[in-house]
Amino acid sequence: MSRHKFSFEIAYSVVILIGLAILLVSCAVRGNVSTVPPTLQPIAPGTLPLMVTSTVVLSQPSVPTETVKPESTPTRISIIATVMDTSLSARIIMLEEPVDGFSVVALTEDTKLSSLDGSPVELKDFQRGVQIRAIGRPGSSGALLAEQIILLSRK
């Protein structure tokens, strides 16, 4: 057997194994571990001189498990912080110091901006050094997804 053909056979076997692993993991993630859909075509015997075989044993848990449903909406959080910088284009407010694990306040199109007396303000009013109260829900990467931001002090 030529070296090139042998390398091809190994690469082909590796690809098959990776495909099987992805298929088994996707079935396990969906909770459907009892049946694996037949998505791979069988290989005729003798077509590959090098075959790698693996056996995966999936078993049902012996103890019944309880399904815990996640909360439908995350808890609302209110923080008071000092503005370090504001990005008008990205619609985010960076905080001077993290507060309760949040270092960024991200605005959505529904975020309400107001001053302490309730009058409307614009994002450009949130300049370095001003105090804010941000109310919202936890986002990813240390961001608070703001429903409302109140400008507590003006510079």
N, C-alpha and C positions, 0 to 999 in steps of 0.2 A: 504494500500500500504506500502511495506517495505521501510525503510529509504534508503537502497541501491538503490532500483529501482527508488525512487523519485530523488535521487542525479543524477542517470544516465539520467533521463528524463530532468533535468535542464541542465546538461552538453551537452546533445544532442541538446537542443534548442539553447544554446549559440553558439555551433559550426555552426548551421544552420544560425543564425543571422550574425556571423562573415563572413561566406561564401557569404551571400547576400550583405553585406557591401563591401567586396572586389570586388565582381562582379559589383556592381553599381559604385564604384569608378573607376574601370578599364574602364567601358563604358564612364564615364564622362571625363576621361583623354584623351581617344581616340576621344572625341567629338561626340560619338555616343550615345546621351542621349535619343533618341526617341525610340530605341528598345533595349531590354535586351535579349540576347540569352538564350533559355531555357536549361540551363545546369544542373539544379537541378531536381531530380526526385520527383514527387508528393508523399506526404505521405497519406496513406489511412486513411480516417476518423476513429476515435476511436482507433487508434493504440497508440496514446500518450494522456494520460489524461491531460497533461499540455502542452498547445500550446501557444506560444508567437507570436502575430501578429503585424506586423508593416506595415505602408503605407508610401511610398516615392512618393512625387509628384515632377516630373521633368517638368520644363516648358522651352520653348524657350525664349530667351531674346526678349523684346518688341522692343528694338532699335537694328538695324543691327550693328554688330561689325566688325571692320576692322582687318584683319589678318596681323600681322607684321612679316615679314620673318627675321630671325636672319641673321647677317652677315655671309657669307660663310666662311670667315677666320678671326680670331681675329687680331687686330692691332699689328703690329710689334713694339716692345719696345726696347730701348737701355738704358742700365744703366751702370754707372761706380761705382765700388765697391772695397772693400778691402777683400781679402780672409782670412777667419778664419781657415778653415780646408778643406781638400779634401778627399773624399772617392773614392778610385780607383775602388773598387768592385761595389759600388752602382752607380758610375759615377755621383756624385753630388759634387758641390762646395758650402760649407756653407760660408755665408758672415758675417763679423764682426758685421755689423749693417744692419738692413733692409733698402733697397733703393726702394722708390716708392711702398712699401708694399711687396717687394720680399726679402726673407731671405735665399733662396736656388736657385742655378742655376743648373738645371738638364740637363744632356747631353743625346742626342739620338745617334743612330749609324750614323746619318748624320751630327752631329755637327762638324763644322770646327774649329780647334784650330790653332792659329797663333800668332806670335809676332807682334810688332808694324810695323816692316819692311816687314811683309808678309811671313816671313819664318815659316815653320811648327814647332810646339812645341808639347810636349806630356802632358797628364793630370798631370803627376807627377811634371811638372814644375810649376804648380799652387800651390805654397807653402804659408804658413801663412805670411800675411803682404804684399803680392804683390797686385798691382792694376790691375784690369781687366775691359774690356768693354765687356758686354754680350748683344747680340742682339738676340731677339727671341719673343716668344708669351707667354701670361700668361697661366700658368698651374693651378693645384689645390694646396691648402694648402700653399700658399705663395711661390710657385716655378715658376721660369721663365724657360720655355722650350727653351733651347738655340739652335739657328741655327749656330751661330758663337760666339766664345770667343776669344778676343784679349788680349794677355799678354802685359800690358802697361809698367810694370817695373819688373825687375828681382831682386831677393834678393841676 
